[in-house]
C-alpha cells in the first residue's frame, strides 16, 4: 500500500477517534447538521434527479426534504447518481460479475453491484 494511502487511513482514524471522544450532545448535533447540509448541497449540485425532486423545498431544512425509495431510485438511476453512470451499462457489468463471481471489474473506477433483491426487486449500487 502506498505511503499516501497509509497516511490518509491514519488521518481518518485519528479524526474519527477524536470525534468519538469529544462529540456529544449539542456538539454532535451541530456536527451532524453541518455534514448533512454539505451532503445535500453537493447532491443538489451534482444529481439532476435530486435537483428536480427537491424543487420548491428549502435545502437547509434537510430533515423536511422528500424521501426516496428503492423503486424511485432505480427508475431514475441515470440522473440519480452524481457520476453520470448509466443504469444499462452498470447493470451489464454487475450481472456479468454475478455470473462469473469475479467482482473486480469496475466502471470508471467505481465498483458496481447488485443488492440481494429480498424485496422482490434487485437494486443496483455504486461504491
C-alpha positions as CSV (number, residue, x, y, z in Angstrom):
1,X,0.0,0.0,0.0
2,X,1.4,3.4,-0.9
3,X,2.5,5.6,1.9
4,X,0.0,8.3,0.9
5,X,-2.8,5.7,1.5
6,X,-1.5,4.8,4.8
7,X,-1.3,8.4,5.9
8,X,-4.9,9.0,4.7
9,X,-6.1,6.0,6.7
10,X,-4.2,7.1,9.8
11,X,-5.6,10.7,9.4
12,X,-9.2,9.5,9.1
13,X,-8.7,7.1,12.0
14,X,-7.4,9.9,14.3
15,X,-10.2,12.2,13.2
16,X,-12.9,9.6,13.9
17,X,-11.3,8.8,17.3
18,X,-11.3,12.5,18.3
19,X,-14.9,12.8,17.2
20,X,-15.9,9.7,19.2
21,X,-14.3,11.1,22.3
22,X,-15.4,14.7,22.0
23,X,-18.7,15.0,20.1
24,X,-21.6,14.6,22.5
25,X,-25.0,16.3,22.9
26,X,-25.3,19.7,21.1
27,X,-21.8,19.5,19.6
28,X,-22.6,16.2,18.0
29,X,-25.9,17.6,16.6
30,X,-24.1,20.6,15.2
31,X,-21.5,18.3,13.6
32,X,-24.2,16.1,12.1
33,X,-26.2,19.1,10.8
34,X,-23.2,20.7,9.2
35,X,-22.3,17.4,7.4
36,X,-25.9,16.8,6.3
37,X,-26.1,20.3,4.8
38,X,-22.9,19.7,2.9
39,X,-24.1,16.4,1.5
40,X,-27.5,17.9,0.5
41,X,-25.7,20.9,-1.2
42,X,-23.3,18.6,-3.1
43,X,-26.2,16.3,-4.1
44,X,-28.3,19.2,-5.3
45,X,-25.4,20.4,-7.5
46,X,-24.4,17.1,-8.9
47,X,-27.6,14.9,-9.1
48,X,-30.2,16.1,-11.7
49,X,-32.7,13.8,-10.1
50,X,-32.4,15.4,-6.6
51,X,-32.2,18.9,-8.1
52,X,-35.7,18.2,-9.6
53,X,-37.0,16.2,-6.7
54,X,-36.2,18.9,-4.2
55,X,-37.6,21.8,-6.2
56,X,-39.6,24.1,-4.0
57,X,-38.1,22.8,-0.8
58,X,-35.6,24.6,1.4
59,X,-32.3,22.7,1.2
60,X,-31.0,23.9,4.6
61,X,-34.2,22.3,6.1
62,X,-32.8,18.9,5.0
63,X,-34.9,17.0,7.6
64,X,-38.1,18.0,5.7
65,X,-36.9,17.1,2.2
66,X,-39.0,14.4,0.4
67,X,-37.5,10.9,0.7
68,X,-36.7,8.4,-2.0
69,X,-37.4,4.7,-2.0
70,X,-35.6,1.9,-3.9
71,X,-38.2,1.9,-6.7
72,X,-37.9,5.6,-7.4
73,X,-34.1,5.4,-7.2
74,X,-33.9,2.6,-9.7
75,X,-36.4,4.3,-12.0
76,X,-34.2,7.4,-12.2
77,X,-30.8,5.7,-11.8
78,X,-29.2,7.6,-14.7
79,X,-30.0,11.0,-13.2
80,X,-29.9,9.9,-9.5
81,X,-26.2,9.1,-9.3
82,X,-23.7,12.0,-9.3
83,X,-21.2,10.3,-11.6
84,X,-23.3,10.2,-14.8
85,X,-23.2,6.4,-14.8
86,X,-25.9,4.9,-17.0
87,X,-28.1,2.1,-15.5
88,X,-27.9,-0.1,-18.5
89,X,-24.1,-0.2,-18.5
90,X,-23.8,-0.6,-14.8
91,X,-26.4,-3.4,-14.8
92,X,-24.4,-5.2,-17.6
93,X,-21.2,-5.1,-15.5
94,X,-23.0,-6.2,-12.3
95,X,-24.8,-9.1,-13.9
96,X,-21.5,-10.3,-15.6
97,X,-19.8,-10.1,-12.2
98,X,-22.6,-12.1,-10.6
99,X,-22.4,-14.8,-13.2
100,X,-18.6,-15.1,-13.2
101,X,-18.2,-14.4,-9.5
102,X,-15.4,-12.1,-10.4
103,X,-16.2,-8.8,-8.6
104,X,-13.0,-6.9,-9.6
105,X,-14.3,-5.2,-12.8
106,X,-15.2,-1.5,-12.2
107,X,-16.9,1.2,-14.3
108,X,-14.9,4.5,-14.4
109,X,-13.1,3.4,-11.2
110,X,-16.4,2.7,-9.4
111,X,-17.4,-0.8,-8.1
112,X,-20.9,-1.8,-9.4
113,X,-23.0,-4.4,-7.7
114,X,-26.5,-5.8,-7.1
115,X,-28.5,-5.9,-3.9
116,X,-29.9,-9.3,-2.9
117,X,-33.4,-8.5,-4.1
118,X,-35.1,-9.8,-1.0
119,X,-37.8,-7.2,-1.5
120,X,-38.5,-8.8,-4.8
121,X,-36.7,-6.1,-6.8
122,X,-33.0,-6.3,-7.3
123,X,-31.2,-3.0,-6.7
124,X,-28.1,-1.6,-8.4
125,X,-25.5,0.1,-6.3
126,X,-22.3,2.1,-6.9
127,X,-19.4,2.2,-4.4
